[in-house]
């Protein structure tokens, strides 16, 4: 059996990194639900960012990663402000105003915005399979959201906050993509996290006061959010994003609602109904379609380059 080509190995590594990211991001919803009962939105965002920045900073020191090149800083700064900072606070706040289903519905506009912005600003291709997969996944997200929505649990403010979170998420991802052409995934994640932490420093007083009164379980959930769903997950995300388009990576995150349903079932005993399960299955099916390639594309990828053909002749 022949060894996989370097391009194929890179593709598999990127797919593995993306999978780890969505699993960790899905688990974050369970932790946020617990920690959010004790910590205010800004304090939770700041605590998570400080923990993540500490872990990432130590790793950078061990690996002797220097400062990112100057060309990477615009993307790092924008993604840090929009995604690491603004998105974290606004989403935490929004989820206190609306039920989980409505929040999931509105925030899942994000991958669609990523695809549109990626095509407009980055020149990302929009193949039919990507569009079809996103349509199927969004239908699944809508189904999950409707099945989870509670009567009277929504507010105009909450919907607006979740919509702003989706915009911040999309803008941060699209800004991060060019930065990865100049700096490593670890550098982009570390300094983006630091930018987000600086933006959230006004919440320092809240964090100090709430840590003193919070139960240990809530604080451990905040630490988990910083170490795993931020430091690790955002680094694997950046690694994968550097090796594919923003549109395809955005579509991958549609697997998160399905995984959240499963994890809530296992960890919290929240048994999903038939409609929720059907929506989760649609989310996963859409991700599979969006990340698949046509047979002709696979043939082109596997075909030897002209110079290779001449060498073997």
FISENU-623283 format. One record per residue (C-alpha): residue in one letter; x negated, y negated, z. Coordinates in steps of 0.02 Angstrom, whole numbers, padded with zeros to 5 digits, always signed. Each point is the difference from the previous one (the first is absolute). Layout:
# residues N
AXYZ/...
***
This chain:
# residues 313
X+00000+00000+00000/X-00071-00168-00053/X-00028-00136+00128/X+00118-00148-00007/X-00065-00150-00098/X-00055-00155+00097/X+00154-00093-00062/X+00113+00141+00060/X-00086+00005+00170/X+00023-00188+00018/X+00183+00017-00044/X+00025+00137+00129/X-00090-00100+00135/X+00107-00152-00038/X+00159+00105+00007/X-00055+00074+00167/X-00037-00173+00070/X+00170-00063-00057/X+00086+00150+00079/X-00087-00028+00167/X+00049-00183-00007/X+00186+00031-00024/X+00002+00133+00137/X-00081-00119+00125/X+00112-00145-00052/X+00152+00110+00022/X-00057+00048+00174/X-00018-00184+00041/X+00188-00025-00008/X+00021+00121+00145/X-00132-00091+00103/X+00067-00173-00043/X+00173+00055+00057/X-00071+00044+00170/X-00124-00144+00024/X+00124-00128-00070/X+00116+00029+00148/X-00131-00077+00113/X-00111-00111-00107/X+00060-00155-00094/X-00032-00006-00189/X-00150-00117+00007/X-00082+00085+00150/X+00019+00172-00079/X-00074-00061-00164/X-00148-00084+00088/X-00035+00151+00111/X+00003+00118-00147/X-00113-00113-00104/X-00126-00024+00142/X-00013+00188+00028/X-00019+00029-00188/X-00131-00136-00017/X-00101+00072+00144/X+00000+00176-00074/X-00040-00062-00175/X-00136-00117+00065/X-00088+00142+00090/X+00006+00108-00156/X-00071-00144-00103/X-00144-00020+00122/X-00038+00187-00002/X+00004+00003-00191/X-00095-00165-00008/X+00129-00079-00113/X-00042-00181-00031/X+00115-00145-00040/X+00107+00021-00157/X-00063-00092-00155/X+00067-00175-00026/X+00106+00057-00148/X+00099+00118+00114/X+00048-00130+00129/X+00151-00080-00088/X+00086+00169-00012/X-00050+00049+00177/X+00063-00164+00072/X+00167+00005-00092/X+00032+00183+00042/X-00050-00031+00181/X+00120-00146+00016/X+00147+00075-00095/X-00012+00185+00041/X-00100+00027+00160/X+00066-00154+00089/X+00163-00072-00070/X+00076+00168-00049/X-00036+00078+00170/X+00084-00137+00100/X+00148-00027-00116/X+00038+00186-00017/X-00007+00027+00189/X+00118-00148+00023/X+00116+00055-00139/X+00018+00175+00069/X+00064-00075+00163/X+00138-00089-00096/X+00064+00138-00114/X+00026+00187+00010/X-00135+00116-00064/X+00096+00044-00158/X+00020-00180-00055/X-00183-00036+00037/X-00055+00150-00104/X+00114-00054-00142/X-00065-00178-00011/X-00185+00038+00030/X+00004+00131-00138/X+00018-00141-00125/X-00188-00019+00029/X-00060+00134-00123/X+00110-00075-00137/X-00076-00171+00034/X-00174+00078-00004/X+00036+00075-00172/X+00064-00166-00068/X-00142-00103+00073/X-00129+00131-00051/X+00061-00004-00180/X+00004-00190-00003/X-00160-00043+00094/X-00110+00155-00017/X+00056+00067-00168/X+00054+00167+00075/X+00085+00113-00126/X+00183+00044+00027/X+00020+00173-00078/X+00176+00072-00011/X-00038+00137+00128/X-00052-00130+00129/X+00159-00101-00028/X+00109+00157+00004/X-00084+00064+00158/X+00020-00168+00088/X+00184-00004-00048/X+00028+00174+00072/X-00096-00040+00159/X+00090-00164+00025/X+00166+00090-00017/X-00061+00120+00134/X-00052-00145+00112/X+00172-00078-00021/X+00080+00166+00045/X-00108+00019+00156/X+00033-00180+00049/X+00188+00014-00019/X+00004+00164+00097/X-00099-00078+00144/X+00089-00167+00007/X+00109-00031+00151/X+00157-00104-00001/X-00029-00182+00044/X-00186+00024+00024/X-00055-00125-00131/X-00024-00188+00001/X-00040-00126-00134/X-00159-00048+00092/X-00055+00181+00011/X+00029+00032-00185/X-00096-00159-00046/X-00144+00051+00114/X-00010+00174-00078/X+00005-00078-00174/X-00144-00116+00047/X-00094+00152+00066/X+00023+00087-00169/X-00065-00155-00091/X-00150-00012+00117/X-00039+00185-00024/X+00009-00012-00189/X-00104-00159-00008/X-00132+00074+00116/X-00019+00159-00103/X-00016-00093-00165/X-00128-00119+00077/X-00099+00144+00074/X-00023+00092-00165/X-00126-00123-00080/X-00098-00011+00163/X-00032+00187-00009/X-00095-00029-00161/X-00132-00098+00098/X-00001+00078+00175/X+00021+00171+00078/X+00167+00063+00068/X-00070-00011+00177/X-00057-00181-00023/X+00166-00055-00076/X+00100+00085+00138/X-00110-00061+00144/X-00005-00183-00049/X+00182-00001-00054/X+00043+00066+00173/X-00106-00137+00081/X+00088-00134-00102/X+00168+00070+00055/X-00056+00004+00183/X-00055-00183-00008/X+00171-00047-00072/X+00084+00087+00148/X-00109-00078+00136/X+00141-00119+00054/X+00085+00155+00073/X-00145+00034+00120/X+00093-00064+00152/X+00150+00112-00038/X-00112+00152-00024/X-00093-00027+00165/X+00162-00020+00097/X+00086+00149-00081/X-00148+00119+00018/X+00004-00028+00189/X+00182+00056+00011/X+00008+00129-00139/X+00008+00187+00037/X-00152+00100-00052/X+00096+00091-00138/X+00042-00164-00089/X-00181-00060+00009/X-00063+00168-00064/X+00120-00015-00146/X-00073-00172-00039/X-00176+00073+00007/X+00055+00141-00116/X+00069-00128-00122/X-00167-00092-00001/X-00114+00152-00015/X+00095+00113-00118/X+00137-00091-00094/X-00109-00155-00023/X-00188+00036+00008/X+00006+00172-00080/X+00154-00015-00110/X-00042-00171-00073/X-00176+00059-00041/X+00061+00157-00090/X+00129-00110-00088/X-00137-00118-00062/X-00106+00149-00055/X+00144+00066-00104/X+00052-00172-00065/X-00176-00029-00066/X+00021+00156-00109/X+00175-00028-00071/X+00123-00139-00039/X+00095-00101+00129/X+00163+00055-00081/X-00035+00186+00022/X-00058-00025+00179/X+00156-00100+00040/X+00109+00139-00071/X-00090+00125+00112/X+00063-00088+00156/X+00177+00053-00044/X-00045+00165+00084/X-00002-00092+00168/X+00190-00001+00030/X+00009+00188-00029/X-00143+00032+00121/X+00076-00117+00129/X+00161+00102-00004/X-00100+00161+00027/X-00108-00072+00139/X+00149-00076+00091/X+00082+00170-00008/X-00152+00088+00073/X-00060-00132+00125/X+00161-00085+00055/X+00129+00136-00029/X+00097-00112-00121/X+00083+00130-00111/X+00025-00071-00176/X+00165+00021-00089/X+00021+00073-00175/X-00001-00174-00080/X-00163-00045+00086/X-00082+00163-00055/X+00060-00028-00179/X-00072-00175+00000/X-00167+00062+00067/X-00008+00132-00136/X+00033-00134-00131/X-00142-00106+00070/X-00123+00143-00014/X+00061+00049-00174/X-00022-00178-00061/X-00178-00009+00068/X-00041+00164-00089/X+00067-00069-00164/X-00087-00169+00017/X-00170+00080+00034/X+00013+00131-00137/X-00079-00019-00170/X+00064+00049-00169/X-00076+00153-00085/X-00084-00111-00130/X-00082-00105+00137/X-00068+00157+00082/X-00070+00060-00166/X-00085-00167-00031/X-00074+00001+00176/X-00066+00177-00023/X-00070-00027-00175/X-00188-00027-00012/X-00060-00175-00040/X-00076-00027-00174/X-00178-00005+00066/X+00029+00164+00093/X+00066+00081-00158/X-00154-00055-00098/X-00115+00068+00134/X+00084+00171-00004/X+00001+00010-00191/
***
